[in-house]
Amino acid sequence: MFKHNKNNRFGKRLEDGLAAHKADHQAWSRRQFLGNTGLMAAGGALLSSSPFSWAAPLFSSLYDNPDNDRVLILIRLFGGNDGLNTIVPFGDNARRLQYETIRPSIMIDENEAYSLTTDGMNPPEFALPELFKGDGTEETGLYDMWNEGNMAVIHNVGYPNSSTSHFKGSDLWASGAINNVGQNASVNDGRKYSGWLGRYFSNQMPAFFGAPPIVPPAIQIGNANNLIFKGLAGNPFDLVFTKPESFYNLISNEELYNTTLNDFNDNCIADIERVFIRQTTNNAFRYADSVRTAWNSVGNNNGTNYDSNLEQQLAIVERLIRGRLGTKVYQVSLGGFDTHRAQQDYHPELLQTLSTAIKATFTRLGQDADRVMMMTFSEFGRQVTENGSEGTDHGTLAPIMLFGNKVNGRNLYGTPIDLSPEKINGGMVDFDTQEGAIDFRSVYDKVLRDWLCADAETSDTVLHPTEESIINQEGTAYRACSTEGSLNCQDPLGGMIRGGCNSTVSESSTLEGYIASQVVFGYNIVKNNGNTSIELKYETAITGNIRLEILTSQGNSITYTDDETDEEKELLLEERYLEIGQYIHTFDATERLNDALNNTDRYIARFSINGVSIDRNFKIN
């Protein structure tokens, strides 16, 4: 059979002439482009306008379930933030004296700091630099958030065998993998190839490739570290804007990439190729409509004058949240924290920028602030001793700060830093010799379970290694309390998030609400040639024992006579163990509900999983 050779088509080659080459591009349709580049592997979903798919990652239930409407904003302090000059030793105690000894040039004077008063520590032993008070504008700073109970600090966060490399440290914080040095030098930790939130989304969105959502699961603005949202299959779950201007280009010009290049030359083959690829990418960009819709649904009544690039990044995030975009996790960045010299010339200003931006964002969020939590992190802390250039070199442990109305704030969690001379080695403190140091993955576990409503099994899947050698070494160190008996457990992070989802160490527990949020359940009544059937569709993101039944409107069982035994039986459609997935059960109402076909009585379709029931009311005619 004759087979056309596409490689020899006229116009494909430059030798065929510029006009023919341009005409070939115009004939090369969007669908051909998608097919030839493999983008159609998503089952055509890139072109779909349907807002909901049964394979969608449970985003359809976002707005029906308060626990599932939460948003996490990560603030990356790029360069390695100096934790000791962020949460400053304070008061008449040995820690303050040692701090002044090891930092004679760059210490924060107590007269230039605001003490952090807590219910459990009197007198105060830590303080915030005075610039955390804000810049004198109407939007005050983080000190006010502390006093309002909307800021918390976790002491001494890090990991064993800390890396002081910017690149390695960033990758480890993003992936949750071990630093394979020393006894772990030969270990190939599988976690290093994906991000901790990428694995979370891989777990929550198993149908991402087959039916990708129209809403980006995560968005990054600023310095991009794609590893944190990189999934198990190597796919990114995030939409990245390297700078705010890139986002505004999408909103203003309705395209992700600019196709009206100032230097575009209609006779230049390279420019023609560049513009064509950009146009095609814009056409295939599936998130564009949802992002623009969320943005435009909120009036820009907060102005456009921002004190910093960070505040501008957060202003974009804030408006998308208020516009109900549905994105679960955002990451923004503030750079400049690599303070090797003259630290006091710019580190305080960086903290003021951070302080003003966070406080301003929560003020603008208004009633949506209750569903937002922010968390800072950096690739490492600084050395506790100053260097010869009035700065600090790469170090290890540092505090993490959390912000939000649901943070159990005005509290210091974990064990404070120990600055005793015997605890300092080479200018640094070490994870293994700091009593009560907290592995950063323990913080991730708490955020996953108490804020993003992941169950313990999901958190284990996301955070724990698969290699036996690492499991034997690390055990289950990321969770201070097991599920059983944890109410009496001395969890250093217990109660850190108010009204947590399913964690038994939270201030409140809503396990039932969490389970219900992991299920999509609905029905469709089909009538054909006098017969009536009911399609019961359900998708679950958790495994468990399920029960599917139809009840009367009063919740009573429906009975029928078995054709073979003449016995009266209760109408039970399914009762079995199910794995994560999507299912359809078709029920013949003509056979079992003859009486119902002739009246207008309502019925209840009930789906139960692990003892939690979800009801849908319906009537047949």
N, C-alpha and C positions, 0 to 999 in steps of 0.2 A: 504494500500500500504506500502511495506517495505521502510523504510527511513534510509539511512546510518547515523550513529551517528558519526559526525566528532570528537567529544570529545574522542572517543575511538580508533581513528586510531593509528596503530602501529608506534611508533617512536615519538609520541607527548610527551610521558612521559619520564622522565629521567630513570625510572625503566626499560625501554625497551633497555637500553644500549646506550653508547656514539655514536657508529657507526650508529645505527638506528636513533638516534636523529639528527645527522648531515645530514644523508640522507634525513630525513624529511624536514629539512631546505632547502636542495638543490632542493627538489621537490616542495617546496612552492614558486610558481612563483611570479614575480613582480606584475602581474596583480591581482593575488589572494590577495597579501598583500595590494594593493591599495584598492581593493574592501572590504576586511575585516576591514580595518581601516577607511573606509569612505572617503578616498581621491578621489575615483572615483566620488564623488558627484559633482565634478567640470566638469562633463560631458565629462570626458576623456581628458580634455584639458591639463592635466599635461603631457600627452604622445604625444600631437599634435606637429607636426613640421610646421604647417601653420603659417606664419608670420602675418597674418591678419584675423580678424573675423569681421563680420558686427556688432557683439555684443561687439567688443573691445572698450575700453574707449577713442575713438577718438585719440589714439596715432598714428593712420595711417596718420593723417593730421599734425603731429608735424613739419615736415621739410618743408611743403608747406606754413606755416604761421609763419612769424617772431614773432608775439605776443605770439604764443603758444610754442616757442622754448626757453623760458626763464627758468633759473634754480635758485633756492633759496638754499643757504647754511646757515644753522643755526649753530652758534657756542655757545655751552652751557658752560658758565663759572661756573663750578660746585663748590658749597660751599658757594655762596653768595658774589659776587664781591663788593668791596668798591668803590662805584661810586664817592665819594667825593675826593678820591685820584687818580681817573682815569681821570675825567674832573675837573680840579683843579681851585677853585676860584683864581682870579688873578687881580692885579692892585690896584690902590689907591681908595678903596671903602669900604663900610661898610661890605659887604659880606666877603671880604678878611680878614678884621680885626677880624670878628667873627670866621672865620675858624681858624685863628692862635690862638685865645683864647681857643677854645674847643679842639684843637689838638696840644698842645705845643710840644709833643714828636714825633709825627708821621706826622706832616704837611710836604708837599712838598715845599721846599724853592723856591722862585721865580727865584733864580739863577740856579735852577735845573729843569726848566720848559720852554717850548716853548709856547708862547702866540698864541691863536687861533684868527687870524685876519679874520674878516668877512666884507662883504659889508655894513651890517646894524649896526655894533657895533664898535664904535670908542670913546675912546680907548678900547682895548680888556678886557673882564672881566673873561675869562676862559683860561686855558692852558692845555697842555699835559705834563706829566712827561718826562724828557729828554730821558729816555730809549725808548720812543716811536719813537725816531729818528732812532732806529735800533741798530745793534750790531757792526757796522763798516764794515760789509761785503758789497759786491756789491749790495745786496738786502737791500735797506734802508727801513725805517719803515713807520708808519702810519702818522707821521707828514708830510712826503712828499705827501702821499695820500691826506691829508687835503689840502695842498697848491695846489695840482693838481685838486682840486674840486671833488674828488672821495670818500670823507668821510663826513658823516653828523652825528649829535648828537641830540637825543631827550631827553630833560630834564625831570626829575621828573616823571618817569613811574612807575606805581604800580596799586593798587586797594584798595577799602575800606576794612576795617577790616583785614588788612594784617596779614598773618600768618608768624611767625618767626620760624616755624618748617621746617627743610630741606625737609622732606618727603611731608608734606602737601603743602608747597610752590611749590615744584617741580610739584606735581600733579595739582595744580591750574593753573600754567603757561602752563602746557601741555594740560589741558582740556578746560580751559577758564571758569570754573565753579566759583561760588561764594564761599567765605569762610563762611561756615554755622555756625557762632558763633553769640552771642547776639540775636538780633531780628530775625536772620535767622537760629537759632539753629535747628528749627523743619523742615526747608525746605529741601526737597530731590531734589537737582538740578540734573536733568537728564543729564546735560552735563558732570558731573563728571565721568561717566562711559565710556567715549570715549575721544579721543584727537581732538583738533581743526582741525588739518590737516587730521586726520582720518575721520572726518565728511566731510571735503572738498572732499577727495577722494571717500567717499561713495556717495556723490552727483554727482561727475563727472564720476564715474565708476559703474553705476547700474548693469552692467552685469559681475561684477568681479567674482562672484561665478560660473556663467554659462559658461563664457569664459574668464578665467583669462589671463592677458597679459603675454607675454614672457619677458617683461621688468619690473623690480621692480619699482613701483611708487615712492618709497622712499628708501633710504639707510642710516643706522646709522653705524658709526664707533666709537669705544671708549665706554665710559660709556653709557649703553643703558637705555633709558626711553621709553619703548614701548607704554606707554599711549598716547603720542603725535600723533602717527600714528595709533592708535586703532580705527577701524571703528564702525559704529552704530550697526553692527551685532556682535561685539566683535572680529572681525578678524583684524589682523595686516596688514597694507599695506606696511610695510617696510621689508627690508632684513637687518639683524643685524650681524655685525662683532664686537665682544667685544674688539678686538684689531687688529691692522694692520696685525699681523702674521696670523690671521685666514683668512684674505682676500688673502694673498699671498699663503696660502695653497690651496685655491680654484684654483688660477691661475696656480700654479706650478704643483700640483698633479691632477688637473682636478676633484677635489672632494671637497665638502663642509666640510666633516668631515674626519679626518685621519683614514684610515682603515689598516694601517701598523703599528700597535702599537708595540713599542719596547718591552713591557712586555707581548706581546700576547702569550698565552699558548694554544696550539692546543688541549690539553686535559682538559682545564678548561671550564666548561659549561658557566660561566659568561662572559669569554672573547669571546667565540663563539657567544653568544647572542649579546654582545656589537658590535662586528664587523659586524654581520649580519644586525642589525638595522641601523648601519652607512652606510653600502653598499646600503641598500634599500632606505634610505633617499637620498643618493647621486643620485641614479637612478631616483628618483621622483622629484629632484630639478629642477624646470622648468626654473629658471632664469640663470642657469649655462652657457648655450651657449651664451646668449646675453651679459652677463657680460664679459666672456672671449673674445668674438669677439670684443667688444668695447676696451678692454684693449690691445689686440694684434694689433689692427689697428693703434695704435700710437706708434712710435718708442720711446724708453726710452732714449731720448737725453738730459734729464734734470739731469741725474745722480741719484744716490741713497743715497747720503750722506745728511742727514737732521739734522738740528740743534735741533729738538725736536720731541716728539711723535706727537704733534699737526701738525707740518709741514708735518710729514709722513702721517697722516690721510688726510690732505688736498691735498697732492701730489697724493694720490689714487683717490680722488674725481676729481681733476683737469684732470687726465689722462682719466678717464671715460667720463668726459664732452667733452674733445677734441676727444675722440673716438666715440662720438655721441650715447651714450648708450640710451638716451631718458628719464632717470630718472629725475623727476621734482624737488624733494626736497632731500637734503642731510643734515644730522646732524652729527657734530663732537663735541668733548668735550675736555676741558682743566680743570683739577682739581686743587685743592690746594688753593681755595679762601676763606676757612673758617679761617680767620686771627684773631683768638682770642688773640694771643700773638706775640710779636716781629714781628709785621707786616712789618716793614721796612727791615727785613732780607730776605723776600722772595716775598712780593707782587710786588715790582718793577721788579724783574726777571720774574715773571709771565706775567706782562704787556709787557716786552721786547719779551718774547716768542710769545705772541699773535701778537705783532706788526710785528715781522720778518716773521712769518708764513703767515700772511695775505698778506703782500706786496709781498713776494716771490711767492705766489700762483697766484696772479693777473699778475705778470710778466710772469710766465710760461704759463698762459692761452693764451697769445698772442691775436690773432684776436677773440678768443672766449670770451674774457673778457667782451665784450659788452652785452652778454646775461646772465651774472652771477651777482647776488647780494648776499652779505653776511650780516647777522644780528646777533649781539650778544644778549644774554639774560642770566639771572641768576635767581635763585629761590627767592631771595630777595636782597636788598641792606644791607649795614651795618649801625649801629648807627652812627650818625654824631659826637658824642663825643667819644673820646678815652676812653678805660677802664684803669684799674690799671696795666695792663700787657703790656702796649704799643701796644695794639691791638684794635680791634673793635668787638663788639658783634653783634648778629643778628639784622637787622634793617628792613627798609621798602622800600622806594623809591630809585630808581637808574636810571642812564641814559642808554639808548639803543644806540648802534652805528651801522650805516649802511655803507657799502662799495660797490663800484662798479662804472663803467663808466657811468651808467645811473642814479646814485644817484645825486640829485641836491645838491652837496656837498659844502664844505666850508660854511656850514650854521648850526646854532643851532636852533632847533625847540622846540616849547613849552615854558613854563614859567620857568625861572631859579629858582633854589632852594632858599628858603628864610630861612636864618639861624638866624633870629632875636630870642632873648631869649624866647619871648612869643610863638614862633612857635615850640619850642623844648620841648618835654614831655618825661621824662624818658630816655633821651639821643637820642630820635628818633624824626623825623618829621613825620607827619601824613597826609595821603592822603586827608582827609576831610578839613584840615586847611591849606594846601599848595595851594595857588591860582593858578589855571591853571594846576594842576596835571593831567596827562594823563593816562587814564585807558589803561592797556596793550592790551586789546581787540580792542581798537581803532587803535593801531598800526597793529594788525593782520588784521583788516578790510582794512586798507590802503594797506598792502602787498597783500592781496587776490585780491583786485580790481585793483590796479595799477601795480602789478607785475605779479601775476598769472592769471590775466584777468578774474576773476570771476565777474559776474554782482552783482548789489546790492541785488537782491533777493537771490542769492546763498550765499552771505556773511551773510545776515540775517539768513538764514537757518543754517549756520555753527556756528555762534557766539551767536545768541540770545537765551534766555531760552524759554522753552515751558510752564513752570509753571506760572499760572496767578499771583501768589503773587510776583514772582520775576519780571515779566513784569511790573507790576504796580509800583514797586520800581525803576527798572532800566530804563524803557522806551526804548528809542533808543539812549542812551548816547554814544554808541560806534561809531556813525557816527556824526561828528561835522556838516556836511552839508547834507541836504537831496538832492535828485536828482534834484528837481525843485529849480531854483533860486540859485544854489550853486556857480555860477560864482561870485556872490557878497558876498559869505559867508566868514567869518573870520575863516577859517579852520586852526588850528595850524600846521597841517601836510600837508597843501595844497601845491602842486607842489614839494613835497619831492622827487618824482621819475620822472625823465625826460621822456617825451613821454609815459605817462601812457596809459593803455589800454582803459578803457571806463569811468573812473571817470571824471566827468565834472569839478572837481577842479584840475585836472592834468594840466601840462603845455601844453599838446596836448591831443586830444581825438580821439580815433580810434574805436568808437563803431561799425562801419560797419565791420571792420576787426575782432573785437571780435566775433560778431555774426556769421560771416562766419567761424570762427575757431571752432565753436561749432557744425558744421554740417559735416557729411560725406555723399557724394552724388556720385553715379556712376550708370552705366548701363550695361546690358548684352543683346546681340541680340541672340535670339533663333530661329533656322529654323528647322521645322519638317513637313515632308510630304507636302512640297510646301507652308506651312504657315509660316509667320514670325511674331514673337512677340518681344516686347522690355520690359525687366524687368528693371524698375527704382527702385533702392534701395537707401534708405536714412535712416540715423540715426541722431537724434538731441538730444543734451544735454540741450536744453532750450525749454520751451513751447512757443507757438505763433501761429499766423495765417499763414498758408502756402498756396502756389499756385504752382501747378505742371503743366508744359505745354511743348509742342514741337513746335519749331519755325523754320522758314527757316534759311538758313545760314546767311541771312542779318538781322536776328532778327525780321522778320515780322510774324504776325500771319498766321496760316494755316486755311483755311476754308473748310467746307464740307457741304453736303446737308443732312439735317436730314431726315431719312427714313419715319418718321411718319408725319411730318408737311411740308416737302419739303422746309423748310426754310434754308437759308445759315447761318451757325453758325461757330464761331471760335473754334478751337480745344483746349479745356481746360480739362485737365485730372482730376485735383483735386483742390478744393479751400475750405479749412475748417480749424478749430482750432485743433491743435495737442498737446498732452502731450509729455513729454520726452519718447523716445523709438526708436524702429527700425521698418521700414515699407518697404513693397515691393508693387509696383503698376505694374501690367502686362498690357501692352497696345497691342492691336491687330493691328499691322501695315498692315496686309493684307487687313483689312477692311477699314482703314482710310487713308492709304498712298499708294494706288495702284500705283500712278504715281511714287512714290519714289522708288519702287521696281525695276524699269526698267532703272534707271539712277544712276549716281555716285555722285549726288549732296549731299552736307553735310547738316546736320540739327543740331539744338541746343536743347538739353534737359535742361530746366531751372527749378531750384527749388528756390522758394523765401520764406523767413520766416521773418516776422516783417519788410517787406520792403527791405530786403537785398537779392540780387539774386546771385545764383551760377550757372554757365553754364558749360555744358559738350558737346563738339562737337562730332558728330558721323556721319557715313554714313552706309547705310543698306547693300550694297554689295561692 
